[in-house]
Amino acid sequence: MLHVVCAIIEQDVKVLITQRSSKMAQPLLWEFPGGKIDAGESETDALIWEIQEELNLLIVPQQRLTPVKHSYGSKTIELIPYTCTLQSGEIKLAEHNAYSWVSIDELLNYSWCPADVPIAEEFIRLKKH
């Protein structure tokens, strides 16, 4: 099982989502950005590092949401989401095809990686209450 963290980065009532490149697994699907946790690395350290590396952003993880286990055929991942605030930086895409800042109401209008769907749904429920 791969342990992966993802960031739900909020700014000005919008959320950052990223589109996977055509060369990645799950090509061109949308996701909350993040990456694998390396041995000995904490979830939040991994998340801060991955977002810095992939998007050139400095974030502050806030709240851990419910992890999602999902099988993508040959591999199973546990996707661990954190809500985050944006500290600084200007987006520079290192791996992704595109990014978008979207409102809560627009989130489910995108073609998501399957593991990200329950996370988007939980985040929407949290925000609506």
OpenMM code with the backbone's topology and positions (N, CA, C; nanometers):
from openmm import Vec3, app, unit

residues = "MET LEU HIS VAL VAL CYS ALA ILE ILE GLU GLN ASP VAL LYS VAL LEU ILE THR GLN ARG SER SER LYS MET ALA GLN PRO LEU LEU TRP GLU PHE PRO GLY GLY LYS ILE ASP ALA GLY GLU SER GLU THR ASP ALA LEU ILE TRP GLU ILE GLN GLU GLU LEU ASN LEU LEU ILE VAL PRO GLN GLN ARG LEU THR PRO VAL LYS HIS SER TYR GLY SER LYS THR ILE GLU LEU ILE PRO TYR THR CYS THR LEU GLN SER GLY GLU ILE LYS LEU ALA GLU HIS ASN ALA TYR SER TRP VAL SER ILE ASP GLU LEU LEU ASN TYR SER TRP CYS PRO ALA ASP VAL PRO ILE ALA GLU GLU PHE ILE ARG LEU LYS LYS HIS".split()
positions = [
    Vec3(0.0839, -0.1188, 0.0000),
    Vec3(0.0000, 0.0000, 0.0000),
    Vec3(0.0881, 0.1247, 0.0000),
    Vec3(0.0597, 0.2153, -0.0930),
    Vec3(0.1306, 0.3433, -0.0988),
    Vec3(0.0561, 0.4450, -0.0131),
    Vec3(0.1302, 0.5179, 0.0694),
    Vec3(0.0698, 0.6238, 0.1498),
    Vec3(0.0997, 0.7567, 0.0811),
    Vec3(-0.0068, 0.8284, 0.0482),
    Vec3(0.0022, 0.9513, -0.0297),
    Vec3(-0.0737, 1.0610, 0.0446),
    Vec3(-0.0153, 1.1805, 0.0497),
    Vec3(-0.0832, 1.2945, 0.1103),
    Vec3(-0.1297, 1.3901, 0.0010),
    Vec3(-0.2386, 1.4601, 0.0280),
    Vec3(-0.2840, 1.5618, -0.0674),
    Vec3(-0.3306, 1.6854, 0.0079),
    Vec3(-0.3175, 1.7991, -0.0596),
    Vec3(-0.3475, 1.9291, -0.0001),
    Vec3(-0.4738, 1.9882, -0.0606),
    Vec3(-0.5653, 2.0273, 0.0272),
    Vec3(-0.6818, 2.1046, -0.0146),
    Vec3(-0.6469, 2.2485, 0.0240),
    Vec3(-0.5907, 2.3204, -0.0727),
    Vec3(-0.5379, 2.4548, -0.0467),
    Vec3(-0.6482, 2.5572, -0.0727),
    Vec3(-0.6814, 2.6314, 0.0326),
    Vec3(-0.7892, 2.7296, 0.0234),
    Vec3(-0.7332, 2.8710, 0.0198),
    Vec3(-0.7924, 2.9518, -0.0676),
    Vec3(-0.7601, 3.0941, -0.0718),
    Vec3(-0.8769, 3.1685, -0.1327),
    Vec3(-0.9217, 3.2733, -0.0641),
    Vec3(-1.0323, 3.3572, -0.1140),
    Vec3(-1.1534, 3.2732, -0.1557),
    Vec3(-1.1992, 3.1862, -0.0675),
    Vec3(-1.3117, 3.0937, -0.0902),
    Vec3(-1.3004, 3.0091, -0.2185),
    Vec3(-1.1794, 2.9882, -0.2631),
    Vec3(-1.1546, 2.8984, -0.3763),
    Vec3(-1.0581, 2.7900, -0.3301),
    Vec3(-1.0549, 2.6805, -0.4056),
    Vec3(-0.9703, 2.5662, -0.3736),
    Vec3(-0.8848, 2.5347, -0.4965),
    Vec3(-0.7578, 2.5021, -0.4719),
    Vec3(-0.6660, 2.4694, -0.5816),
    Vec3(-0.6777, 2.3222, -0.6192),
    Vec3(-0.7021, 2.2963, -0.7475),
    Vec3(-0.6993, 2.1597, -0.7990),
    Vec3(-0.6015, 2.1548, -0.9164),
    Vec3(-0.5457, 2.0364, -0.9391),
    Vec3(-0.4461, 2.0218, -1.0453),
    Vec3(-0.4848, 1.9064, -1.1380),
    Vec3(-0.4479, 1.9220, -1.2633),
    Vec3(-0.4756, 1.8189, -1.3636),
    Vec3(-0.3479, 1.7406, -1.3903),
    Vec3(-0.3575, 1.6084, -1.3783),
    Vec3(-0.2413, 1.5229, -1.4018),
    Vec3(-0.1976, 1.5331, -1.5483),
    Vec3(-0.0687, 1.5169, -1.5731),
    Vec3(-0.0188, 1.5241, -1.7108),
    Vec3(-0.0564, 1.3975, -1.7869),
    Vec3(-0.0424, 1.4016, -1.9174),
    Vec3(-0.0762, 1.2858, -2.0002),
    Vec3(0.0215, 1.1702, -1.9791),
    Vec3(0.1375, 1.1981, -1.9192),
    Vec3(0.2374, 1.0936, -1.8957),
    Vec3(0.2213, 1.0253, -1.7593),
    Vec3(0.1391, 1.0807, -1.6725),
    Vec3(0.1194, 1.0245, -1.5382),
    Vec3(0.0135, 0.9147, -1.5417),
    Vec3(0.0127, 0.8310, -1.4356),
    Vec3(-0.0990, 0.7386, -1.4163),
    Vec3(-0.2241, 0.8254, -1.3994),
    Vec3(-0.3392, 0.7730, -1.4341),
    Vec3(-0.4641, 0.8519, -1.4299),
    Vec3(-0.4483, 0.9811, -1.5117),
    Vec3(-0.4045, 0.9684, -1.6382),
    Vec3(-0.3726, 1.0871, -1.7186),
    Vec3(-0.4909, 1.1826, -1.7357),
    Vec3(-0.4600, 1.3102, -1.7199),
    Vec3(-0.5513, 1.4228, -1.7424),
    Vec3(-0.6704, 1.4299, -1.6474),
    Vec3(-0.6718, 1.3446, -1.5457),
    Vec3(-0.7760, 1.3570, -1.4442),
    Vec3(-0.7326, 1.4625, -1.3428),
    Vec3(-0.8298, 1.5169, -1.2704),
    Vec3(-0.8032, 1.6221, -1.1728),
    Vec3(-0.7836, 1.5620, -1.0348),
    Vec3(-0.7061, 1.6307, -0.9524),
    Vec3(-0.6757, 1.5823, -0.8182),
    Vec3(-0.6415, 1.6996, -0.7280),
    Vec3(-0.6401, 1.6697, -0.5978),
    Vec3(-0.5803, 1.7627, -0.5036),
    Vec3(-0.4316, 1.7316, -0.5066),
    Vec3(-0.3444, 1.8315, -0.5223),
    Vec3(-0.2013, 1.8045, -0.5378),
    Vec3(-0.1405, 1.7434, -0.4116),
    Vec3(-0.0347, 1.6671, -0.4322),
    Vec3(0.0342, 1.6035, -0.3198),
    Vec3(0.1366, 1.5032, -0.3700),
    Vec3(0.1634, 1.4033, -0.2886),
    Vec3(0.2600, 1.3020, -0.3296),
    Vec3(0.2835, 1.1982, -0.2215),
    Vec3(0.3723, 1.1042, -0.2544),
    Vec3(0.4028, 0.9923, -0.1659),
    Vec3(0.4771, 1.0377, -0.0407),
    Vec3(0.4518, 0.9642, 0.0667),
    Vec3(0.5245, 0.9858, 0.1921),
    Vec3(0.6456, 0.8924, 0.1901),
    Vec3(0.7647, 0.9480, 0.2036),
    Vec3(0.8862, 0.8668, 0.2085),
    Vec3(0.9060, 0.8099, 0.3483),
    Vec3(0.9828, 0.7013, 0.3570),
    Vec3(1.0115, 0.6382, 0.4858),
    Vec3(1.0707, 0.7405, 0.5825),
    Vec3(1.0191, 0.7426, 0.7035),
    Vec3(1.0700, 0.8328, 0.8058),
    Vec3(1.0174, 0.9749, 0.7992),
    Vec3(0.9348, 1.0034, 0.6994),
    Vec3(0.8815, 1.1384, 0.6797),
    Vec3(0.7422, 1.1473, 0.7438),
    Vec3(0.7120, 1.2580, 0.8082),
    Vec3(0.5770, 1.2764, 0.8626),
    Vec3(0.4830, 1.3145, 0.7485),
    Vec3(0.3533, 1.2957, 0.7719),
    Vec3(0.2543, 1.3318, 0.6703),
    Vec3(0.2652, 1.4786, 0.6331),
    Vec3(0.2737, 1.5646, 0.7339),
    Vec3(0.2744, 1.7088, 0.7043),
    Vec3(0.4055, 1.7527, 0.6396),
    Vec3(0.5183, 1.6944, 0.6815),
    Vec3(0.6458, 1.7283, 0.6171),
    Vec3(0.6439, 1.6865, 0.4699),
    Vec3(0.5914, 1.5667, 0.4435),
    Vec3(0.5817, 1.5188, 0.3055),
    Vec3(0.4944, 1.6127, 0.2225),
    Vec3(0.3836, 1.6552, 0.2804),
    Vec3(0.2905, 1.7421, 0.2077),
    Vec3(0.3535, 1.8771, 0.1750),
    Vec3(0.4176, 1.9375, 0.2741),
    Vec3(0.4835, 2.0672, 0.2529),
    Vec3(0.5893, 2.0541, 0.1435),
    Vec3(0.6690, 1.9484, 0.1498),
    Vec3(0.7763, 1.9253, 0.0518),
    Vec3(0.7189, 1.9056, -0.0887),
    Vec3(0.6193, 1.8176, -0.1008),
    Vec3(0.5619, 1.7872, -0.2328),
    Vec3(0.5007, 1.9111, -0.2984),
    Vec3(0.4295, 1.9918, -0.2210),
    Vec3(0.3650, 2.1113, -0.2779),
    Vec3(0.4703, 2.2149, -0.3186),
    Vec3(0.5755, 2.2247, -0.2392),
    Vec3(0.6858, 2.3154, -0.2738),
    Vec3(0.7516, 2.2694, -0.4045),
    Vec3(0.7771, 2.1386, -0.4131),
    Vec3(0.8462, 2.0823, -0.5291),
    Vec3(0.7608, 2.0865, -0.6566),
    Vec3(0.6338, 2.0504, -0.6448),
    Vec3(0.5476, 2.0388, -0.7631),
    Vec3(0.4857, 2.1708, -0.8076),
    Vec3(0.4599, 2.2621, -0.7113),
    Vec3(0.3839, 2.3828, -0.7448),
    Vec3(0.4527, 2.5137, -0.7070),
    Vec3(0.5674, 2.5054, -0.6374),
    Vec3(0.6386, 2.6253, -0.5947),
    Vec3(0.5596, 2.7071, -0.4926),
    Vec3(0.4794, 2.6382, -0.4102),
    Vec3(0.3987, 2.7067, -0.3091),
    Vec3(0.4403, 2.6623, -0.1694),
    Vec3(0.4357, 2.7559, -0.0757),
    Vec3(0.4579, 2.7230, 0.0649),
    Vec3(0.3212, 2.7197, 0.1326),
    Vec3(0.2888, 2.6039, 0.1920),
    Vec3(0.1583, 2.5867, 0.2558),
    Vec3(0.1734, 2.5563, 0.4045),
    Vec3(0.0633, 2.5732, 0.4761),
    Vec3(0.0569, 2.5345, 0.6168),
    Vec3(-0.0590, 2.4358, 0.6314),
    Vec3(-0.0283, 2.3071, 0.6558),
    Vec3(-0.1352, 2.2093, 0.6773),
    Vec3(-0.2162, 2.2461, 0.8020),
    Vec3(-0.3477, 2.2305, 0.7930),
    Vec3(-0.4372, 2.2685, 0.9023),
    Vec3(-0.5060, 2.1468, 0.9640),
    Vec3(-0.6002, 2.0893, 0.8906),
    Vec3(-0.6841, 1.9824, 0.9447),
    Vec3(-0.6724, 1.8570, 0.8594),
    Vec3(-0.6499, 1.7433, 0.9261),
    Vec3(-0.6454, 1.6133, 0.8568),
    Vec3(-0.7885, 1.5655, 0.8394),
    Vec3(-0.8249, 1.5336, 0.7160),
    Vec3(-0.9580, 1.4795, 0.6881),
    Vec3(-0.9480, 1.3263, 0.6806),
    Vec3(-1.0563, 1.2611, 0.6444),
    Vec3(-1.0626, 1.1151, 0.6433),
    Vec3(-0.9815, 1.0560, 0.5278),
    Vec3(-0.8829, 0.9709, 0.5582),
    Vec3(-0.8064, 0.9055, 0.4518),
    Vec3(-0.8958, 0.8129, 0.3678),
    Vec3(-0.8589, 0.7953, 0.2421),
    Vec3(-0.9333, 0.7109, 0.1487),
    Vec3(-0.8406, 0.6017, 0.0973),
    Vec3(-0.8851, 0.4759, 0.1071),
    Vec3(-0.8098, 0.3654, 0.0467),
    Vec3(-0.8736, 0.3360, -0.0879),
    Vec3(-0.7902, 0.3275, -0.1913),
    Vec3(-0.8423, 0.3019, -0.3258),
    Vec3(-0.7454, 0.2139, -0.4030),
    Vec3(-0.8015, 0.1149, -0.4726),
    Vec3(-0.7186, 0.0270, -0.5546),
    Vec3(-0.7215, 0.0733, -0.6996),
    Vec3(-0.6024, 0.0978, -0.7534),
    Vec3(-0.5878, 0.1308, -0.8954),
    Vec3(-0.5286, 0.0085, -0.9647),
    Vec3(-0.5990, -0.1029, -0.9619),
    Vec3(-0.5513, -0.2246, -1.0275),
    Vec3(-0.4258, -0.2798, -0.9629),
    Vec3(-0.3104, -0.2436, -1.0170),
    Vec3(-0.1834, -0.3004, -0.9709),
    Vec3(-0.1356, -0.2428, -0.8384),
    Vec3(-0.1908, -0.1289, -0.7966),
    Vec3(-0.1475, -0.0720, -0.6682),
    Vec3(-0.2652, -0.0148, -0.5910),
    Vec3(-0.2504, -0.0204, -0.4589),
    Vec3(-0.3510, 0.0368, -0.3708),
    Vec3(-0.2868, 0.1535, -0.2980),
    Vec3(-0.3614, 0.2625, -0.2900),
    Vec3(-0.3086, 0.3790, -0.2187),
    Vec3(-0.3997, 0.4122, -0.1004),
    Vec3(-0.3386, 0.4745, -0.0004),
    Vec3(-0.4150, 0.5401, 0.1039),
    Vec3(-0.3873, 0.6883, 0.0835),
    Vec3(-0.4916, 0.7617, 0.0461),
    Vec3(-0.4791, 0.9047, 0.0186),
    Vec3(-0.5223, 0.9809, 0.1440),
    Vec3(-0.4284, 1.0583, 0.1992),
    Vec3(-0.4497, 1.1275, 0.3266),
    Vec3(-0.4600, 1.2780, 0.3012),
    Vec3(-0.5818, 1.3328, 0.3137),
    Vec3(-0.6019, 1.4748, 0.2820),
    Vec3(-0.5834, 1.5680, 0.4015),
    Vec3(-0.5316, 1.6850, 0.3729),
    Vec3(-0.5211, 1.7926, 0.4714),
    Vec3(-0.5754, 1.9202, 0.4107),
    Vec3(-0.6565, 1.9922, 0.4876),
    Vec3(-0.6885, 2.1276, 0.4455),
    Vec3(-0.5642, 2.2112, 0.4757),
    Vec3(-0.5362, 2.3084, 0.3913),
    Vec3(-0.4134, 2.3876, 0.4039),
    Vec3(-0.4410, 2.5333, 0.3718),
    Vec3(-0.3589, 2.6190, 0.4301),
    Vec3(-0.3630, 2.7591, 0.3901),
    Vec3(-0.2373, 2.7879, 0.3091),
    Vec3(-0.2507, 2.8802, 0.2180),
    Vec3(-0.1389, 2.9203, 0.1332),
    Vec3(-0.0595, 3.0280, 0.2051),
    Vec3(0.0684, 3.0022, 0.2234),
    Vec3(0.1562, 3.0968, 0.2910),
    Vec3(0.2158, 3.1962, 0.1897),
    Vec3(0.2772, 3.1405, 0.0838),
    Vec3(0.3402, 3.2264, -0.0166),
    Vec3(0.3729, 3.1443, -0.1409),
    Vec3(0.4160, 3.2155, -0.2436),
    Vec3(0.4585, 3.1504, -0.3671),
    Vec3(0.3683, 3.1839, -0.4837),
    Vec3(0.4224, 3.1588, -0.6007),
    Vec3(0.3485, 3.1766, -0.7255),
    Vec3(0.3544, 3.0433, -0.7981),
    Vec3(0.2409, 2.9940, -0.8428),
    Vec3(0.2349, 2.8591, -0.8995),
    Vec3(0.3244, 2.8465, -1.0223),
    Vec3(0.4122, 2.7460, -1.0163),
    Vec3(0.4924, 2.7029, -1.1309),
    Vec3(0.4746, 2.5518, -1.1377),
    Vec3(0.4105, 2.5045, -1.2433),
    Vec3(0.3820, 2.3611, -1.2558),
    Vec3(0.5080, 2.2838, -1.2944),
    Vec3(0.5449, 2.1851, -1.2101),
    Vec3(0.6624, 2.1017, -1.2387),
    Vec3(0.6216, 1.9704, -1.3046),
    Vec3(0.5041, 1.9186, -1.2702),
    Vec3(0.4619, 1.7877, -1.3206),
    Vec3(0.3229, 1.7883, -1.3832),
    Vec3(0.2370, 1.8759, -1.3381),
    Vec3(0.0973, 1.8742, -1.3807),
    Vec3(0.0759, 1.9441, -1.5147),
    Vec3(-0.0376, 1.9124, -1.5757),
    Vec3(-0.0763, 1.9699, -1.7031),
    Vec3(-0.1376, 2.1087, -1.6857),
    Vec3(-0.2170, 2.1243, -1.5770),
    Vec3(-0.2897, 2.2498, -1.5559),
    Vec3(-0.3297, 2.2599, -1.4097),
    Vec3(-0.3753, 2.3800, -1.3714),
    Vec3(-0.4320, 2.3989, -1.2382),
    Vec3(-0.5500, 2.4933, -1.2496),
    Vec3(-0.6343, 2.4925, -1.1465),
    Vec3(-0.7478, 2.5829, -1.1455),
    Vec3(-0.7861, 2.6128, -1.0010),
    Vec3(-0.8256, 2.7370, -0.9763),
    Vec3(-0.8846, 2.7751, -0.8477),
    Vec3(-1.0345, 2.7683, -0.8683),
    Vec3(-1.1032, 2.6830, -0.7926),
    Vec3(-1.2462, 2.6629, -0.8138),
    Vec3(-1.3242, 2.6842, -0.6843),
    Vec3(-1.4504, 2.7232, -0.7000),
    Vec3(-1.5376, 2.7392, -0.5834),
    Vec3(-1.5830, 2.6016, -0.5370),
    Vec3(-1.6318, 2.5962, -0.4149),
    Vec3(-1.6828, 2.4712, -0.3576),
    Vec3(-1.7911, 2.4126, -0.4493),
    Vec3(-1.8790, 2.4992, -0.5006),
    Vec3(-1.9898, 2.4526, -0.5848),
    Vec3(-1.9432, 2.3951, -0.7183),
    Vec3(-1.8230, 2.4305, -0.7628),
    Vec3(-1.7718, 2.3812, -0.8916),
    Vec3(-1.6901, 2.2523, -0.8791),
    Vec3(-1.6530, 2.2164, -0.7569),
    Vec3(-1.5588, 2.1055, -0.7376),
    Vec3(-1.5981, 1.9773, -0.8104),
    Vec3(-1.7226, 1.9365, -0.7972),
    Vec3(-1.7618, 1.8072, -0.8542),
    Vec3(-1.7885, 1.8129, -1.0047),
    Vec3(-1.7669, 1.9287, -1.0675),
    Vec3(-1.7855, 1.9419, -1.2124),
    Vec3(-1.6647, 1.8920, -1.2919),
    Vec3(-1.5592, 1.8479, -1.2233),
    Vec3(-1.4356, 1.8052, -1.2894),
    Vec3(-1.4271, 1.6525, -1.2944),
    Vec3(-1.3466, 1.6018, -1.3865),
    Vec3(-1.3210, 1.4569, -1.3948),
    Vec3(-1.2067, 1.4242, -1.3002),
    Vec3(-1.2412, 1.3678, -1.1847),
    Vec3(-1.1468, 1.3452, -1.0765),
    Vec3(-1.0829, 1.2069, -1.0824),
    Vec3(-0.9622, 1.1954, -1.0268),
    Vec3(-0.9058, 1.0647, -0.9952),
    Vec3(-1.0014, 1.0016, -0.8939),
    Vec3(-1.0319, 0.8731, -0.9089),
    Vec3(-1.1315, 0.8109, -0.8203),
    Vec3(-1.1045, 0.8277, -0.6703),
    Vec3(-0.9801, 0.8206, -0.6271),
    Vec3(-0.9501, 0.8324, -0.4835),
    Vec3(-0.9807, 0.9716, -0.4298),
    Vec3(-0.9812, 1.0720, -0.5152),
    Vec3(-1.0052, 1.2098, -0.4709),
    Vec3(-1.1533, 1.2428, -0.4538),
    Vec3(-1.2407, 1.1649, -0.5151),
    Vec3(-1.3844, 1.1970, -0.5115),
    Vec3(-1.4401, 1.1998, -0.3690),
    Vec3(-1.4178, 1.0947, -0.2855),
    Vec3(-1.4723, 1.1021, -0.1489),
    Vec3(-1.4126, 1.2173, -0.0678),
    Vec3(-1.2914, 1.2568, -0.0993),
    Vec3(-1.2272, 1.3690, -0.0290),
    Vec3(-1.2958, 1.5002, -0.0671),
    Vec3(-1.3212, 1.5181, -0.1954),
    Vec3(-1.3932, 1.6376, -0.2407),
    Vec3(-1.5319, 1.6429, -0.1761),
    Vec3(-1.5989, 1.5276, -0.1701),
    Vec3(-1.7330, 1.5228, -0.1115),
    Vec3(-1.7303, 1.5562, 0.0378),
    Vec3(-1.6321, 1.5019, 0.1111),
    Vec3(-1.6216, 1.5327, 0.2538),
    Vec3(-1.5920, 1.6817, 0.2747),
    Vec3(-1.5028, 1.7363, 0.1935),
    Vec3(-1.4674, 1.8786, 0.2060),
    Vec3(-1.5903, 1.9671, 0.1812),
    Vec3(-1.6692, 1.9326, 0.0805),
    Vec3(-1.7915, 2.0087, 0.0502),
    Vec3(-1.8877, 2.0022, 0.1691),
    Vec3(-1.9041, 1.8823, 0.2264),
    Vec3(-1.9926, 1.8695, 0.3441),
    Vec3(-1.9440, 1.9562, 0.4586),
    Vec3(-1.8141, 1.9557, 0.4845),
    Vec3(-1.7581, 2.0381, 0.5928),
    Vec3(-1.7852, 2.1859, 0.5699),
    Vec3(-1.7674, 2.2311, 0.4458),
    Vec3(-1.7836, 2.3723, 0.4140),
    Vec3(-1.9283, 2.4172, 0.4160),
    Vec3(-2.0209, 2.3264, 0.3875),
    Vec3(-2.1629, 2.3631, 0.3800),
    Vec3(-2.2263, 2.3676, 0.5184),
    Vec3(-2.1553, 2.3143, 0.6207),
    Vec3(-2.2122, 2.3103, 0.7564),
    Vec3(-2.1518, 2.4110, 0.8484),
] * unit.nanometer
topology = app.Topology()
chain = topology.addChain("A")
for resn in residues:
    res = topology.addResidue(resn, chain)
    for name in ("N", "CA", "C"):
        topology.addAtom(name, app.Element.getBySymbol(name[0]), res)
